Amino acid sequence: MTRVDFHSNVPDPLLHACKLVRKAWQGGHAVVCYSRDTAQLADLDRALWSFSPTDFIPHVAVSDPLAAQTPVLLCDGSAEPPIGHHAVLVNLDAETPAFFSRFERLIEIVGRDESAIAAARTRFRFYRDRGYVLQHHDFKHH
């Protein structure tokens, strides 16, 4: 069953996503970052190139011909990730990704604005009501 981690009160969700992706990728895990907001994914794409001057994190869109061979994928929901990508799913979207249960671990990144918090509460109840193991990490003081 998928382990679900909520990272809430995150001051900069894109930077936080970059750090999580780097940690997972360096640990040998394939990662999918999900958001239906293509502008947000474009921002994440740029951030993955620039957040650390010493790290290179190979990443492409899930629709890219190299997706099956690339460890980090950016997914807007127009296509599902390849079967080999099932370790870590990072959700930046307000909705629950339809394919989340394929993953060993789902990390929900929640910013500090009220709409993000309200949407996260709905997702939290969704997972809890279906029996998923939930962990909560509060970044209020970071």
KEDRENSE-42082 format. One record per residue (C-alpha): residue number from 1; x, y negated, z negated. Coordinates in Angstrom, 2 decimals. Layout:
REC / NUM / X / Y / Z $
...
***
This chain:
REC / 1 / 0.00 / 0.00 / 0.00 $
REC / 2 / 1.20 / -3.51 / 0.80 $
REC / 3 / 2.76 / -5.45 / -2.08 $
REC / 4 / 1.44 / -9.04 / -2.06 $
REC / 5 / 3.46 / -11.92 / -3.54 $
REC / 6 / 2.03 / -15.40 / -3.90 $
REC / 7 / 4.56 / -18.24 / -4.01 $
REC / 8 / 2.48 / -21.19 / -5.15 $
REC / 9 / 3.13 / -24.91 / -5.68 $
REC / 10 / 5.93 / -24.74 / -3.12 $
REC / 11 / 7.16 / -28.30 / -2.46 $
REC / 12 / 8.36 / -27.60 / 1.11 $
REC / 13 / 6.72 / -24.49 / 2.59 $
REC / 14 / 8.84 / -24.46 / 5.76 $
REC / 15 / 12.13 / -24.68 / 3.88 $
REC / 16 / 10.89 / -22.02 / 1.47 $
REC / 17 / 9.96 / -19.78 / 4.41 $
REC / 18 / 13.44 / -20.26 / 5.90 $
REC / 19 / 15.09 / -19.21 / 2.63 $
REC / 20 / 12.82 / -16.16 / 2.28 $
REC / 21 / 13.44 / -15.14 / 5.89 $
REC / 22 / 17.20 / -15.48 / 5.43 $
REC / 23 / 17.15 / -13.38 / 2.26 $
REC / 24 / 14.99 / -10.64 / 3.81 $
REC / 25 / 17.00 / -10.57 / 7.06 $
REC / 26 / 20.31 / -10.45 / 5.19 $
REC / 27 / 18.84 / -7.54 / 3.24 $
REC / 28 / 18.29 / -5.67 / 6.50 $
REC / 29 / 14.53 / -6.18 / 6.75 $
REC / 30 / 12.56 / -7.15 / 9.84 $
REC / 31 / 10.39 / -10.21 / 9.17 $
REC / 32 / 7.27 / -11.62 / 10.79 $
REC / 33 / 6.25 / -15.22 / 10.05 $
REC / 34 / 2.56 / -15.82 / 10.72 $
REC / 35 / 0.57 / -18.97 / 11.38 $
REC / 36 / -2.17 / -19.65 / 13.92 $
REC / 37 / -0.88 / -23.23 / 14.01 $
REC / 38 / 1.53 / -23.25 / 16.95 $
REC / 39 / 2.91 / -26.66 / 15.92 $
REC / 40 / 3.75 / -25.24 / 12.50 $
REC / 41 / 5.52 / -22.29 / 14.14 $
REC / 42 / 7.47 / -24.69 / 16.37 $
REC / 43 / 8.51 / -26.58 / 13.22 $
REC / 44 / 9.56 / -23.30 / 11.63 $
REC / 45 / 11.51 / -22.36 / 14.75 $
REC / 46 / 13.45 / -25.65 / 14.53 $
REC / 47 / 13.92 / -25.27 / 10.78 $
REC / 48 / 15.37 / -21.76 / 11.15 $
REC / 49 / 18.01 / -23.25 / 13.47 $
REC / 50 / 18.86 / -26.20 / 11.24 $
REC / 51 / 18.15 / -25.53 / 7.55 $
REC / 52 / 21.58 / -24.01 / 6.94 $
REC / 53 / 24.68 / -25.01 / 8.91 $
REC / 54 / 26.37 / -21.67 / 8.18 $
REC / 55 / 23.54 / -19.19 / 8.87 $
REC / 56 / 22.31 / -17.85 / 12.17 $
REC / 57 / 18.93 / -16.15 / 11.92 $
REC / 58 / 17.94 / -14.44 / 15.18 $
REC / 59 / 14.29 / -15.13 / 15.88 $
REC / 60 / 11.84 / -15.30 / 18.78 $
REC / 61 / 8.10 / -15.52 / 19.35 $
REC / 62 / 6.22 / -12.24 / 19.04 $
REC / 63 / 5.31 / -12.55 / 22.74 $
REC / 64 / 8.97 / -12.83 / 23.83 $
REC / 65 / 10.33 / -9.90 / 25.89 $
REC / 66 / 13.07 / -9.47 / 23.25 $
REC / 67 / 10.63 / -9.25 / 20.32 $
REC / 68 / 11.10 / -5.52 / 19.77 $
REC / 69 / 14.88 / -6.01 / 19.40 $
REC / 70 / 14.80 / -9.23 / 17.35 $
REC / 71 / 14.66 / -9.00 / 13.53 $
REC / 72 / 12.62 / -12.16 / 12.89 $
REC / 73 / 9.43 / -12.88 / 14.79 $
REC / 74 / 7.15 / -15.92 / 14.86 $
REC / 75 / 3.54 / -14.87 / 15.32 $
REC / 76 / 0.55 / -17.10 / 16.10 $
REC / 77 / -1.96 / -14.26 / 16.22 $
REC / 78 / -2.17 / -14.13 / 20.02 $
REC / 79 / -0.34 / -10.80 / 19.93 $
REC / 80 / 0.43 / -8.34 / 17.16 $
REC / 81 / 4.01 / -7.71 / 16.11 $
REC / 82 / 5.74 / -4.60 / 17.52 $
REC / 83 / 5.31 / -1.42 / 15.48 $
REC / 84 / 8.94 / -1.55 / 14.26 $
REC / 85 / 8.28 / -4.80 / 12.43 $
REC / 86 / 6.56 / -3.66 / 9.24 $
REC / 87 / 8.82 / -4.64 / 6.34 $
REC / 88 / 8.02 / -8.27 / 5.46 $
REC / 89 / 5.20 / -10.56 / 6.57 $
REC / 90 / 5.43 / -14.23 / 5.58 $
REC / 91 / 2.05 / -15.94 / 5.80 $
REC / 92 / 1.96 / -19.70 / 6.32 $
REC / 93 / -1.66 / -19.68 / 7.45 $
REC / 94 / -4.83 / -20.46 / 5.49 $
REC / 95 / -6.33 / -17.15 / 6.66 $
REC / 96 / -5.36 / -13.57 / 5.88 $
REC / 97 / -3.53 / -12.04 / 8.86 $
REC / 98 / -5.69 / -9.23 / 10.29 $
REC / 99 / -2.71 / -6.85 / 10.51 $
REC / 100 / -1.21 / -7.53 / 7.05 $
REC / 101 / -1.81 / -3.98 / 5.75 $
REC / 102 / 0.79 / -2.61 / 8.22 $
REC / 103 / 3.50 / -4.32 / 6.18 $
REC / 104 / 5.34 / -3.10 / 3.10 $
REC / 105 / 5.34 / -6.61 / 1.66 $
REC / 106 / 3.31 / -9.76 / 2.28 $
REC / 107 / 4.53 / -13.10 / 0.99 $
REC / 108 / 1.90 / -15.84 / 0.82 $
REC / 109 / 3.47 / -19.31 / 0.75 $
REC / 110 / 1.18 / -21.92 / -0.78 $
REC / 111 / 1.99 / -25.63 / -0.75 $
REC / 112 / 0.83 / -28.21 / -3.26 $
REC / 113 / -2.12 / -29.77 / -1.43 $
REC / 114 / -5.66 / -28.96 / -2.54 $
REC / 115 / -6.80 / -27.39 / 0.74 $
REC / 116 / -3.84 / -24.96 / 0.72 $
REC / 117 / -4.52 / -24.06 / -2.92 $
REC / 118 / -8.24 / -23.48 / -2.29 $
REC / 119 / -7.53 / -21.25 / 0.73 $
REC / 120 / -4.92 / -19.31 / -1.28 $
REC / 121 / -7.43 / -18.64 / -4.05 $
REC / 122 / -9.76 / -17.10 / -1.47 $
REC / 123 / -6.96 / -14.90 / -0.11 $
REC / 124 / -5.91 / -13.93 / -3.65 $
REC / 125 / -9.47 / -12.74 / -4.42 $
REC / 126 / -9.60 / -10.89 / -1.08 $
REC / 127 / -6.46 / -8.88 / -1.91 $
REC / 128 / -7.37 / -8.37 / -5.58 $
REC / 129 / -10.86 / -7.13 / -4.75 $
REC / 130 / -9.34 / -4.51 / -2.43 $
REC / 131 / -6.92 / -3.21 / -5.07 $
REC / 132 / -3.65 / -4.66 / -3.81 $
REC / 133 / -0.81 / -5.15 / -6.29 $
REC / 134 / -0.40 / -8.91 / -6.70 $
REC / 135 / 2.58 / -10.85 / -8.00 $
REC / 136 / 2.48 / -14.59 / -8.62 $
REC / 137 / 5.49 / -16.89 / -8.57 $
REC / 138 / 4.80 / -20.53 / -9.52 $
REC / 139 / 7.25 / -23.11 / -8.10 $
REC / 140 / 5.65 / -26.04 / -9.92 $
REC / 141 / 8.93 / -27.11 / -11.53 $
REC / 142 / 11.23 / -26.53 / -8.56 $
***
